[in-house]
Amino acid sequence: MRKPFIAGNWKMNTNYTSALGLARRLVEQLKGIDTVDSAICVPFVYLQAVSSTLSSSNIALGAQDVFYESNGAFTGEISCEMLKDVGCTYAIIGHSERRHVIGETDVVINKKVRAAIAGGLLPIFCVGELLEEREAGKTEDVVVSQIRKGLEGVDPERVQAVTIAYEPVWAIGTGKTATAEQAQQVHAMIRSLVAEMYDKNIAERMRIQYGGSAKPSNTTELMANPDVDGLLVGGASLKVEDFSAMIKTVA
């Protein structure tokens, strides 16, 4: 049985005061909930402060990105060791905004996935298609290619550290959400692909999140799907009432 996993991605939002306030209120709201794994992925500059706030809770800390080298002359980058040092458990890798706004390639994303695992972080590895790709019937081709390239060189033992997050790009921050049927179709395809690349047991254990305008009103419908194991939540994770309601609903 796969334990549900709900992660919040704060993106480039909050300041020091609001980040700590949001974390503190989430700790209060989610006290005692242990049937769902939860995490918040916080801007780099607030990770250490938020880590202290979460120390007595079941909420894990995540970063929104990570670099693939452990140290050196890489101005502006953050290593796995640095993230572990301030209390991170997870790192989001390959988010659509990193792919399509920042310009990260599958090669770079693969390096980050492998580095995160080697460095002791649990990757939340994001995949998903653009609107024009879905309308052209290329969803499966795009997602399969991203997963094969992103997990290239990751052996069966190490791939078990990975959570895959399917996030249709056309549904991120737009208010549009894939229907439960659309989400299940892609999630089932991803699980079949992982079984083909590795084996059925690994595929059955791997958690696959849905991301893309997930909110309290569609949580139950999305999570009712047999292959949807959690949610990667954007805007709703910045609202204590919404994010905690989603986790309580799943719990």
HELIX and SHEET records of a PDB file:
HELIX    1   1 TYR A   16  GLN A   29  1                                  14    
HELIX    2   2 PHE A   44  TYR A   46  5                                   3    
HELIX    3   3 LEU A   47  LEU A   54  1                                   8    
HELIX    4   4 CYS A   80  ASP A   85  1                                   6    
HELIX    5   5 SER A   96  GLU A   97  1                                   2    
HELIX    6   6 ARG A   98  ILE A  102  3                                   5    
HELIX    7   7 ASP A  106  ALA A  118  1                                  13    
HELIX    8   8 LEU A  131  GLU A  135  1                                   5    
HELIX    9   9 THR A  139  GLY A  150  1                                  12    
HELIX   10  10 PRO A  156  VAL A  159  1                                   4    
HELIX   11  11 VAL A  169  ALA A  171  5                                   3    
HELIX   12  12 ALA A  180  MET A  197  1                                  18    
HELIX   13  13 LYS A  200  ARG A  205  1                                   6    
HELIX   14  14 PRO A  216  MET A  223  1                                   8    
HELIX   15  15 GLY A  235  LEU A  238  5                                   4    
HELIX   16  16 VAL A  240  VAL A  250  1                                  11    
SHEET    1   A 9 PHE A   5  ASN A   9  0                                        
SHEET    2   A 9 ASP A  37  CYS A  41  1                                        
SHEET    3   A 9 ILE A  59  ALA A  63  1                                        
SHEET    4   A 9 TYR A  90  ILE A  93  1                                        
SHEET    5   A 9 LEU A 122  VAL A 127  1                                        
SHEET    6   A 9 THR A 163  TYR A 166  1                                        
SHEET    7   A 9 ILE A 208  GLY A 211  1                                        
SHEET    8   A 9 GLY A 230  VAL A 233  1                                        
SHEET    9   A 9 PHE A   5  ASN A   9  1                                        
END                                                                             
